[in-house]
Amino acid sequence: MEKVLYGFGDSLVDGHCIHVGMLDALAEKYGLAYHKYAVNGATVIPNDEIAEGLDAQDRKRVPDVAAQIQAAPEEVPDYIVFDGLTNDAYLSSIEGRVGKMTLSYGGDYDRATFYGAFERICFLLREKYMDSRIFYVCIHRMPGRDMELQEVLQRAAREVCGKWSIPCVDIFRQGQIDTCVEEMRRRYTYDRAERLADGSGTHLTPAGYERWYLPMLEAAMGLEKP
């Protein structure tokens, strides 16, 4: 029977302007029925609280990660993979909004903080899809965001996932792809569909996701080819 995968998050899952993201090669290789709910520009902190780089109209259109989960079907998939923090990682908008983790499992979190909004995502996933195998992807280091802030938000995400017993696929610390390295940025990232190279370091090419993300996803998820 065909296994089902849901993908939530931002443009690294959605796939930027060519819509080939970190999970597409995985789904193809293992014959998964892949339903992609991630949206370019999505944040962890809800859009009515923060959406750096988007105008007022776009803030209303782009669903944050929790909103994607709420809008997704009730059918429980075999696997869920999500990401999120790239569009929150701006000093101008996250300052004073990092927050702290709670001891609560009840769903009442401060959505105006990164910790609170991330906890709400985990709560919604566990509440709606209790029997799914859920994985969070800690995305690669990139030059377009403040490195200290990347460290802070990555640490917060890992901490919250630990509380909710959600495994992390830790590309950030163990994925061997770091687009702060100039040659990696040039070879494996892109900004425009017309040129799949020499990007700013945020979005990997399909070949980049397949080379660097796929092996760690496979290992974490314990997938076997049908």
LOLUMZA-70979 format. One record per residue: chain; z, y, x of N, C-alpha, C in turn. Coordinates in steps of 0.001 Angstrom, whole numbers. Atoms other than C-alpha are relative to their C-alpha. Layout:
REM residues N
+-------+---------+---------+---------+---------+---------+---------+---------+---------+---------+
! chain !     n_z !     n_y !     n_x !    ca_z !    ca_y !    ca_x !     c_z !     c_y !     c_x !
+-------+---------+---------+---------+---------+---------+---------+---------+---------+---------+
!     A !       Z !       Y !       X !       Z !       Y !       X !       Z !       Y !       X !
...
+-------+---------+---------+---------+---------+---------+---------+---------+---------+---------+
REM end
This chain:
REM residues 226
+-------+---------+---------+---------+---------+---------+---------+---------+---------+---------+
! chain !     n_z !     n_y !     n_x !    ca_z !    ca_y !    ca_x !     c_z !     c_y !     c_x !
+-------+---------+---------+---------+---------+---------+---------+---------+---------+---------+
!     A !       0 !   -1195 !     842 !       0 !       0 !       0 !       0 !    1247 !     879 !
!     A !     132 !   -1219 !    -787 !    -967 !    3433 !    1321 !    1293 !     800 !       0 !
!     A !   -1213 !    -811 !    -112 !    1978 !    5413 !    2627 !    -353 !    1478 !    -121 !
!     A !     222 !   -1404 !     347 !    2372 !    9071 !    1687 !     806 !     900 !     935 !
!     A !    -613 !    -996 !    -878 !    3152 !   12024 !    3968 !    -123 !    1380 !    -631 !
!     A !      10 !   -1403 !     402 !    4134 !   15546 !    2876 !     249 !     855 !    1244 !
!     A !    -202 !    -945 !   -1090 !    3834 !   18447 !    5337 !     364 !    1371 !    -527 !
!     A !    -458 !   -1340 !     385 !    5786 !   21690 !    4870 !     129 !     861 !    1254 !
!     A !    -223 !    -892 !   -1127 !    6023 !   24755 !    7066 !    -976 !    1148 !      59 !
!     A !     820 !   -1181 !    -231 !    3820 !   27424 !    8581 !   -1371 !    -398 !     534 !
!     A !    1381 !     221 !    -432 !     426 !   27702 !   10286 !    -151 !   -1126 !    1015 !
!     A !     120 !    1111 !    -938 !    1232 !   25069 !   12900 !    -150 !   -1328 !    -734 !
!     A !     255 !    1158 !     853 !    1285 !   22527 !   10076 !   -1273 !     209 !    -797 !
!     A !    1200 !    -296 !     797 !   -1344 !   24226 !    7909 !   -1255 !     -71 !     862 !
!     A !    1151 !      75 !    -899 !   -3676 !   24626 !   10886 !    -735 !    1299 !     198 !
!     A !     574 !   -1319 !    -288 !   -4302 !   28374 !   11143 !   -1349 !     158 !    -697 !
!     A !    1257 !    -336 !     687 !   -7898 !   29417 !   10406 !    -949 !   -1182 !    -161 !
!     A !     865 !    1169 !     204 !   -9455 !   25931 !   10705 !     727 !   -1099 !    -788 !
!     A !    -801 !     906 !     833 !   -6658 !   24162 !    8772 !      57 !   -1428 !     549 !
!     A !    -280 !    1268 !    -669 !   -6232 !   21381 !   11303 !    1276 !     219 !     808 !
!     A !   -1286 !    -246 !    -612 !   -2574 !   21311 !   12210 !     569 !   -1209 !     702 !
!     A !    -658 !    1008 !    -832 !     -45 !   19122 !   13961 !      44 !   -1397 !    -624 !
!     A !    -136 !    1294 !     663 !     -87 !   16312 !   11358 !   -1322 !    -648 !    -378 !
!     A !    1280 !     527 !     479 !   -3796 !   15852 !   10628 !    -449 !   -1242 !     774 !
!     A !     395 !    1163 !    -800 !   -4504 !   13475 !   13526 !     901 !   -1190 !    -297 !
!     A !    -948 !    1058 !     343 !   -1380 !   11492 !   12656 !    -412 !    -689 !   -1301 !
!     A !     381 !     551 !    1303 !   -2459 !   11047 !    9035 !   -1288 !    -815 !      97 !
!     A !    1270 !     704 !    -143 !   -5975 !   10047 !   10039 !     173 !   -1317 !     746 !
!     A !    -161 !    1189 !    -829 !   -4888 !    7572 !   12693 !     692 !   -1135 !    -746 !
!     A !    -803 !    1025 !     655 !   -2417 !    5773 !   10446 !    -334 !    -176 !   -1480 !
!     A !     440 !     177 !    1367 !   -4255 !    6031 !    7136 !     994 !     473 !   -1032 !
!     A !    -997 !    -538 !     919 !   -1585 !    8142 !    5473 !    -665 !     884 !   -1048 !
!     A !     421 !    -939 !    1044 !   -2175 !    9920 !    2175 !     769 !    1299 !     236 !
!     A !    -657 !   -1216 !    -493 !   -1414 !   13391 !    3505 !    -182 !    1135 !    -984 !
!     A !      -7 !   -1144 !     908 !    -454 !   16247 !    1193 !     626 !    1170 !     765 !
!     A !    -413 !   -1123 !    -839 !    -232 !   19534 !    3063 !     404 !    1176 !    -892 !
!     A !    -504 !   -1115 !     797 !    1958 !   22195 !    1412 !     368 !    1205 !     864 !
!     A !    -280 !   -1102 !    -919 !    2463 !   24362 !    4504 !    -994 !    1136 !    -216 !
!     A !     813 !   -1191 !     228 !    1092 !   27905 !    4396 !      54 !     889 !    1241 !
!     A !      35 !    -959 !   -1108 !     -37 !   30232 !    7161 !     894 !    1194 !    -303 !
!     A !    -866 !   -1169 !     160 !    2534 !   32971 !    7663 !    1352 !    -286 !    -615 !
!     A !   -1261 !     333 !     664 !    5414 !   31097 !    6044 !    1189 !     190 !     941 !
!     A !   -1247 !    -222 !    -728 !    8959 !   31912 !    7122 !    1062 !    -980 !    -476 !
!     A !   -1188 !     723 !     445 !   12303 !   30137 !    6954 !     809 !     899 !    -922 !
!     A !    -669 !    -979 !     871 !   14100 !   33199 !    5617 !    -997 !     410 !   -1082 !
!     A !     955 !    -254 !    1086 !   12561 !   33833 !    2183 !    -750 !    1314 !     146 !
!     A !     883 !   -1146 !    -159 !    9726 !   36310 !    1945 !     548 !    1279 !    -590 !
!     A !    -572 !   -1217 !     560 !   11706 !   38708 !    -211 !    1070 !     582 !     919 !
!     A !    -965 !    -471 !    -988 !   14112 !   38980 !    2714 !    -690 !     472 !    1278 !
!     A !     643 !    -318 !   -1276 !   11740 !   39016 !    5690 !   -1362 !    -676 !      75 !
!     A !    1315 !     601 !    -267 !    8062 !   38458 !    6480 !    -717 !     910 !     979 !
!     A !     531 !    -884 !   -1044 !    7221 !   40168 !    9761 !   -1513 !    -101 !      94 !
!     A !    1436 !     -29 !    -205 !    3624 !   41249 !   10097 !    -816 !     -95 !   -1265 !
!     A !     738 !      86 !    1259 !    2720 !   40929 !    6419 !     244 !    1259 !    -819 !
!     A !    -209 !   -1151 !     861 !    2139 !   43804 !    4029 !     726 !    -444 !   -1272 !
!     A !    -821 !     298 !    1169 !    4059 !   44022 !     754 !    -674 !    -992 !    -938 !
!     A !     715 !     905 !     890 !    1366 !   42232 !   -1232 !      39 !   -1428 !     534 !
!     A !       1 !    1326 !    -598 !    1181 !   39325 !    1212 !    1386 !    -638 !     -21 !
!     A !   -1345 !     546 !      35 !    4956 !   38959 !    1247 !     259 !    -744 !   -1310 !
!     A !    -192 !     633 !    1302 !    4819 !   38059 !   -2421 !    -846 !   -1254 !    -132 !
!     A !     917 !    1133 !     147 !    1944 !   35614 !   -1960 !     404 !   -1214 !     836 !
!     A !    -239 !    1091 !    -938 !    3137 !   33539 !     998 !    1343 !    -669 !    -302 !
!     A !   -1272 !     669 !     294 !    5739 !   30946 !     -40 !     724 !    -411 !    1270 !
!     A !    -809 !     461 !   -1119 !    8556 !   30378 !    2435 !     145 !   -1517 !     -94 !
!     A !     -47 !    1469 !     -60 !    9360 !   26791 !    3410 !     751 !    -577 !   -1197 !
!     A !    -758 !     498 !    1153 !   11990 !   26330 !     692 !    -823 !     101 !   -1278 !
!     A !     834 !    -164 !    1188 !    9590 !   27679 !   -1934 !   -1098 !   -1060 !     -58 !
!     A !    1003 !    1077 !     -46 !    6952 !   25167 !    -797 !     597 !   -1312 !    -519 !
!     A !    -668 !    1234 !     428 !    9437 !   22338 !   -1324 !     251 !      24 !   -1502 !
!     A !    -283 !    -109 !    1427 !   10414 !   23598 !   -4753 !   -1263 !    -182 !    -836 !
!     A !    1251 !      64 !     757 !    6765 !   23817 !   -5843 !    -718 !   -1333 !     141 !
!     A !     675 !    1278 !    -249 !    5772 !   20395 !   -4492 !     317 !   -1010 !   -1103 !
!     A !    -225 !    1004 !    1053 !    5487 !   17349 !   -6777 !    1341 !    -710 !     145 !
!     A !   -1258 !     743 !       1 !    8548 !   15322 !   -7742 !    -149 !   -1377 !     633 !
!     A !     218 !    1317 !    -569 !    6952 !   12105 !   -6460 !     542 !     -57 !    1424 !
!     A !    -672 !     111 !   -1294 !    8912 !   10893 !   -3445 !    -939 !    -647 !    1019 !
!     A !     890 !     572 !   -1014 !    6740 !   10379 !    -323 !     759 !    -914 !     958 !
!     A !    -630 !     829 !   -1029 !    7383 !    7876 !    2432 !     540 !     852 !    1140 !
!     A !    -360 !    -847 !   -1128 !    7492 !   10598 !    5083 !    -123 !    1472 !    -376 !
!     A !     109 !   -1458 !      67 !    8143 !   14331 !    5218 !     150 !     529 !    1416 !
!     A !    -111 !    -690 !   -1283 !    7498 !   16424 !    8320 !    -101 !    1492 !    -283 !
!     A !      40 !   -1450 !     205 !    8270 !   20136 !    8404 !     295 !     727 !    1303 !
!     A !    -360 !    -880 !   -1103 !    8480 !   22993 !   10858 !     430 !    1332 !    -601 !
!     A !    -358 !   -1324 !     472 !    9494 !   26628 !   10632 !     938 !     694 !     951 !
!     A !    -761 !   -1023 !    -734 !   10807 !   29522 !   12718 !    -908 !     982 !     716 !
!     A !     923 !    -874 !    -733 !    7695 !   30988 !   14364 !     -88 !    1388 !    -621 !
!     A !     177 !   -1290 !     664 !    7333 !   33741 !   11774 !    1312 !     728 !    -272 !
!     A !   -1312 !    -667 !      52 !   11061 !   34511 !   11833 !     379 !     575 !    1357 !
!     A !    -435 !    -273 !   -1369 !   11163 !   34941 !   15614 !    -494 !    1346 !     531 !
!     A !     307 !   -1358 !    -447 !   10746 !   38702 !   15904 !    1296 !     786 !      76 !
!     A !   -1240 !    -742 !    -183 !   13556 !   40838 !   17302 !     166 !    1090 !   -1050 !
!     A !     -78 !   -1120 !     934 !   12695 !   43669 !   14920 !     458 !    -422 !   -1384 !
!     A !    -310 !     422 !    1358 !   13295 !   41556 !   11846 !    1142 !   -1009 !    -101 !
!     A !   -1035 !    1028 !      61 !   15804 !   38820 !   12778 !    1345 !     527 !     466 !
!     A !   -1245 !    -552 !    -535 !   18410 !   41076 !   14388 !    1059 !      91 !   -1096 !
!     A !   -1087 !       2 !     972 !   21697 !   40572 !   12577 !    -161 !   -1017 !   -1108 !
!     A !     279 !     953 !    1074 !   20214 !   37770 !   10460 !      58 !   -1457 !     457 !
!     A !     -60 !    1389 !    -457 !   20851 !   34669 !   12541 !    1024 !    -780 !    -812 !
!     A !   -1022 !     629 !     821 !   24093 !   33812 !   10720 !     717 !   -1128 !     705 !
!     A !    -707 !    1152 !    -566 !   26093 !   30617 !   11211 !     -38 !   -1155 !    -990 !
!     A !      43 !    1191 !     833 !   26222 !   27063 !    9920 !    1293 !    -138 !    -796 !
!     A !   -1159 !     232 !     845 !   28571 !   26133 !    7093 !     416 !   -1472 !      55 !
!     A !    -442 !    1381 !     160 !   30525 !   22976 !    6328 !    -427 !    -558 !   -1353 !
!     A !     333 !     362 !    1373 !   29117 !   22856 !    2803 !   -1282 !    -821 !     -99 !
!     A !    1206 !     736 !     370 !   26613 !   20396 !    1366 !    -422 !     347 !   -1435 !
!     A !     173 !    -299 !    1411 !   26564 !   22122 !   -2011 !   -1201 !     829 !    -377 !
!     A !    1215 !    -740 !     306 !   23436 !   24259 !   -1723 !     169 !    1500 !    -105 !
!     A !    -233 !   -1438 !     132 !   25061 !   27702 !   -1840 !      55 !     625 !    1393 !
!     A !     102 !    -504 !   -1362 !   23847 !   29304 !    1393 !    -534 !    1424 !       1 !
!     A !     457 !   -1382 !    -140 !   23147 !   32825 !    2606 !   -1459 !       3 !     436 !
!     A !    1430 !     104 !    -289 !   19351 !   32871 !    2392 !    -523 !    1169 !     814 !
!     A !     422 !   -1143 !    -804 !   19198 !   36245 !    4175 !     219 !    -230 !    1488 !
!     A !    -187 !     352 !   -1404 !   20210 !   34525 !    7429 !    -825 !   -1234 !     334 !
!     A !     791 !    1154 !    -412 !   18266 !   31976 !    9452 !     765 !   -1296 !    -234 !
!     A !    -791 !    1209 !     216 !   21093 !   29440 !    9413 !      53 !    -355 !   -1490 !
!     A !    -136 !     262 !    1427 !   21584 !   29806 !    5668 !   -1291 !    -453 !    -639 !
!     A !    1295 !     378 !     567 !   17893 !   29636 !    4815 !    -426 !   -1381 !     485 !
!     A !     359 !    1321 !    -531 !   17401 !   26611 !    7074 !     858 !   -1090 !    -652 !
!     A !    -859 !     958 !     720 !   20390 !   24855 !    5489 !    -530 !    -252 !   -1401 !
!     A !     523 !     172 !    1355 !   18867 !   25486 !    2076 !   -1225 !    -905 !       3 !
!     A !    1163 !     889 !    -126 !   15617 !   23837 !    3218 !     455 !   -1455 !      87 !
!     A !    -490 !    1374 !    -169 !   17527 !   20732 !    4332 !     654 !    -505 !   -1277 !
!     A !    -619 !     372 !    1275 !   19551 !   20711 !    1117 !   -1063 !    -376 !   -1033 !
!     A !    1057 !     270 !     983 !   16408 !   20895 !   -1029 !    -735 !   -1294 !     308 !
!     A !     682 !    1234 !    -379 !   14708 !   18125 !     940 !     843 !   -1217 !    -342 !
!     A !    -878 !    1138 !     267 !   17711 !   15801 !     659 !     231 !    -184 !   -1502 !
!     A !    -223 !      84 !    1443 !   18208 !   16626 !   -3021 !   -1231 !    -535 !    -729 !
!     A !    1216 !     336 !     726 !   14582 !   16261 !   -4098 !    -634 !   -1295 !     485 !
!     A !     679 !    1150 !    -604 !   13379 !   13560 !   -1715 !     991 !    -851 !     792 !
!     A !   -1099 !     692 !    -669 !   16527 !   11592 !    -913 !    -460 !   -1241 !     764 !
!     A !     403 !    1267 !    -594 !   14690 !    8373 !     -89 !   -1155 !     117 !     989 !
!     A !    1052 !    -204 !   -1001 !   12021 !    9905 !    2163 !     594 !      -8 !    1400 !
!     A !    -365 !    -166 !   -1409 !   12163 !    9683 !    5934 !    -475 !    1395 !     415 !
!     A !     268 !   -1422 !    -225 !   12355 !   13341 !    6963 !     143 !     322 !    1483 !
!     A !      -2 !    -381 !   -1413 !   11553 !   14834 !   10375 !    -284 !    1492 !     120 !
!     A !     254 !   -1408 !    -318 !   11731 !   18370 !   11729 !    -652 !      86 !    1372 !
!     A !     689 !    -187 !   -1279 !    9349 !   19463 !   14499 !     446 !    1306 !     645 !
!     A !    -346 !   -1170 !    -822 !   10753 !   21818 !   17127 !   -1264 !     378 !     776 !
!     A !    1303 !    -363 !    -555 !    7531 !   23601 !   18053 !      87 !     438 !    1466 !
!     A !      75 !    -286 !   -1435 !    6389 !   24381 !   21596 !     419 !    1435 !     331 !
!     A !    -256 !   -1349 !    -518 !    7443 !   27370 !   23687 !   -1310 !     772 !       6 !
!     A !    1222 !    -806 !      57 !    4994 !   30228 !   23306 !     274 !    1417 !     507 !
!     A !    -201 !   -1307 !    -597 !    4464 !   33591 !   24990 !      56 !    1154 !    -991 !
!     A !      72 !   -1096 !     966 !    4043 !   35618 !   21800 !    1301 !     336 !    -688 !
!     A !   -1311 !    -255 !     593 !    7738 !   35543 !   20882 !    1015 !     184 !    1122 !
!     A !   -1061 !    -188 !    -968 !   10863 !   36698 !   22700 !     626 !   -1354 !     344 !
!     A !    -443 !    1330 !    -391 !   12003 !   33679 !   24718 !    1470 !    -223 !    -330 !
!     A !   -1415 !     162 !     335 !   15721 !   34295 !   24233 !     163 !    -278 !   -1488 !
!     A !     -76 !     217 !    1440 !   15186 !   34481 !   20480 !    -534 !   -1378 !    -384 !
!     A !     470 !    1366 !     236 !   13125 !   31288 !   20525 !    1113 !   -1006 !     280 !
!     A !   -1101 !     904 !    -345 !   16048 !   29569 !   22251 !    1086 !      18 !   -1079 !
!     A !   -1053 !    -138 !    1018 !   18527 !   30925 !   19670 !    -378 !    -722 !   -1290 !
!     A !     414 !     600 !    1267 !   16508 !   29828 !   16630 !    -237 !   -1502 !     136 !
!     A !     167 !    1437 !    -223 !   15560 !   26461 !   18119 !    1360 !    -704 !       7 !
!     A !   -1337 !     592 !     -54 !   19225 !   25772 !   18841 !     614 !     -58 !   -1403 !
!     A !    -517 !     -23 !    1370 !   20157 !   26792 !   15289 !    -641 !   -1093 !    -848 !
!     A !     703 !    1024 !     780 !   17496 !   24518 !   13775 !     485 !   -1395 !     378 !
!     A !    -480 !    1322 !    -436 !   18623 !   21537 !   15879 !    1418 !    -256 !    -517 !
!     A !   -1383 !     148 !     463 !   22239 !   22169 !   14909 !      39 !    -343 !   -1490 !
!     A !      22 !     264 !    1442 !   21474 !   22270 !   11189 !    -576 !   -1382 !    -284 !
!     A !     568 !    1343 !     188 !   19260 !   19181 !   11408 !    1025 !   -1069 !     348 !
!     A !   -1043 !     951 !    -354 !   22130 !   17403 !   13139 !    1002 !    -177 !   -1121 !
!     A !    -938 !      83 !    1127 !   24452 !   18241 !   10257 !    -579 !    -844 !   -1127 !
!     A !     641 !     662 !    1130 !   21935 !   16913 !    7713 !    -649 !   -1339 !     387 !
!     A !     514 !    1298 !    -490 !   21034 !   13816 !    9811 !   -1518 !     -88 !     -92 !
!     A !    1460 !     -57 !     -23 !   17409 !   14883 !   10092 !    -447 !     -30 !    1466 !
!     A !     446 !      79 !   -1389 !   15756 !   13773 !   13367 !    -931 !    1155 !     368 !
!     A !     871 !   -1053 !    -522 !   14092 !   16453 !   15480 !   -1020 !    -602 !     961 !
!     A !    1053 !     329 !    -956 !   10771 !   15880 !   17198 !     -77 !    1211 !     935 !
!     A !    -307 !   -1174 !    -812 !   11623 !   18151 !   20104 !   -1110 !     329 !    1003 !
!     A !    1103 !    -466 !    -855 !    8329 !   19494 !   21431 !     482 !    1137 !     895 !
!     A !    -471 !   -1178 !    -720 !   10174 !   22631 !   22554 !     587 !    -364 !    1357 !
!     A !    -672 !     372 !   -1249 !   12228 !   20837 !   25188 !    -602 !   -1214 !     687 !
!     A !     442 !    1268 !    -564 !   10425 !   17546 !   25710 !   -1487 !    -294 !    -186 !
!     A !    1376 !     309 !     384 !    6815 !   17843 !   24541 !   -1046 !     144 !    1084 !
!     A !     898 !    -155 !   -1144 !    5251 !   18664 !   27925 !   -1122 !    1014 !    -227 !
!     A !     939 !   -1094 !     230 !    3225 !   21487 !   26338 !     804 !    1292 !     -75 !
!     A !    -690 !   -1291 !     -60 !    4352 !   25032 !   27126 !   -1080 !    1047 !     218 !
!     A !    1125 !    -934 !    -112 !    1812 !   27746 !   26411 !     385 !    1306 !     676 !
!     A !    -323 !   -1082 !    -934 !    3755 !   30214 !   28512 !    -651 !    -275 !    1353 !
!     A !     782 !     369 !   -1188 !    1960 !   28321 !   31290 !   -1441 !     419 !    -272 !
!     A !    1272 !    -674 !     284 !   -1277 !   30273 !   31572 !   -1153 !    -962 !    -244 !
!     A !    1118 !     917 !     167 !   -3689 !   27383 !   31987 !     126 !    -822 !   -1274 !
!     A !    -207 !     705 !    1268 !   -2151 !   25479 !   29063 !    -363 !     900 !   -1181 !
!     A !     358 !    -950 !    1066 !   -2471 !   28583 !   26905 !   -1508 !      98 !    -147 !
!     A !    1457 !    -163 !      61 !   -6148 !   28987 !   27820 !    -691 !   -1251 !    -531 !
!     A !     718 !    1239 !     321 !   -7099 !   25342 !   27412 !     324 !    -540 !   -1394 !
!     A !    -430 !     716 !    1205 !   -5099 !   24262 !   24368 !     319 !     880 !   -1203 !
!     A !    -271 !    -841 !    1169 !   -4696 !   27302 !   22086 !   -1207 !     858 !    -340 !
!     A !    1117 !    -827 !     480 !   -7052 !   29438 !   20017 !     512 !     994 !   -1043 !
!     A !    -317 !    -988 !    1037 !   -6999 !   32441 !   17693 !   -1068 !      73 !   -1083 !
!     A !    1118 !    -138 !     952 !  -10454 !   32358 !   16022 !    -766 !   -1314 !     -87 !
!     A !     731 !    1253 !     216 !  -12462 !   29512 !   14541 !   -1239 !     -94 !     879 !
!     A !    1238 !     -12 !    -785 !  -15503 !   30579 !   16583 !     230 !    -401 !    1455 !
!     A !    -282 !     318 !   -1408 !  -13736 !   29907 !   19894 !    1309 !    -762 !      98 !
!     A !   -1198 !     836 !     -47 !  -11311 !   26990 !   20202 !     534 !    -109 !    1426 !
!     A !    -580 !     -80 !   -1348 !   -9854 !   28110 !   23516 !     503 !    1421 !     207 !
!     A !    -430 !   -1327 !    -444 !   -8137 !   31043 !   25241 !     712 !     774 !   -1098 !
!     A !    -762 !    -663 !    1048 !   -5751 !   31800 !   22375 !    1245 !     677 !     534 !
!     A !   -1207 !    -736 !    -367 !   -2507 !   33728 !   22358 !    1173 !    -915 !     332 !
!     A !   -1057 !     952 !    -335 !    -423 !   30559 !   22745 !     726 !    -576 !   -1193 !
!     A !    -723 !     464 !    1189 !     749 !   30018 !   19160 !    -620 !   -1255 !    -599 !
!     A !     656 !    1092 !     721 !   -1831 !   27709 !   17561 !    -766 !    -906 !     961 !
!     A !     722 !     936 !    -847 !   -2958 !   24597 !   19374 !   -1331 !    -375 !    -647 !
!     A !    1264 !     553 !     474 !   -6490 !   23317 !   19084 !     258 !   -1400 !    -562 !
!     A !    -175 !    1394 !     437 !   -6992 !   19966 !   17307 !     243 !    -951 !    1163 !
!     A !    -207 !     849 !   -1180 !   -7273 !   18353 !   20739 !    1390 !     195 !     590 !
!     A !   -1344 !    -272 !    -504 !   -4030 !   20037 !   21781 !    1075 !    -691 !    -809 !
!     A !    -970 !     703 !     845 !   -2096 !   18725 !   18797 !     -68 !   -1512 !     220 !
!     A !     151 !    1439 !    -173 !   -3526 !   15270 !   19323 !     562 !    -452 !    1342 !
!     A !    -473 !     392 !   -1329 !   -2669 !   15222 !   23019 !    1514 !     140 !     141 !
!     A !   -1390 !    -308 !    -289 !     806 !   16761 !   22924 !     958 !    -294 !   -1152 !
!     A !    -902 !     229 !    1141 !    2247 !   16476 !   19407 !     -44 !   -1450 !    -491 !
!     A !     164 !    1323 !     611 !     845 !   13143 !   18217 !     876 !   -1077 !     633 !
!     A !    -820 !    1074 !    -576 !    2587 !   10856 !   20750 !    1479 !     102 !    -368 !
!     A !   -1411 !    -149 !     332 !    6015 !   12310 !   20010 !     257 !    -240 !   -1482 !
!     A !    -135 !     294 !    1431 !    5477 !   12173 !   16244 !     -42 !   -1506 !    -239 !
!     A !     110 !    1454 !     134 !    4374 !    8543 !   16506 !    1298 !    -691 !     413 !
!     A !   -1214 !     639 !    -521 !    7408 !    7618 !   18584 !    1188 !     238 !    -932 !
!     A !   -1139 !    -330 !     866 !    9875 !    9420 !   16299 !     -75 !    -730 !   -1329 !
!     A !     175 !     554 !    1340 !    8414 !    8013 !   13095 !    -157 !   -1518 !       2 !
!     A !     130 !    1448 !    -105 !    7929 !    4460 !   14377 !   -1169 !    -559 !    -780 !
!     A !    1158 !     406 !     799 !    4480 !    4204 !   12839 !    -755 !   -1162 !     652 !
!     A !     865 !    1088 !    -460 !    2283 !    1131 !   13102 !   -1319 !     106 !    -721 !
!     A !    1327 !    -113 !     614 !   -1440 !    1129 !   12482 !    -186 !   -1070 !   -1065 !
!     A !     209 !     960 !    1075 !   -2439 !    -518 !    9192 !   -1010 !   -1079 !     405 !
+-------+---------+---------+---------+---------+---------+---------+---------+---------+---------+
REM end
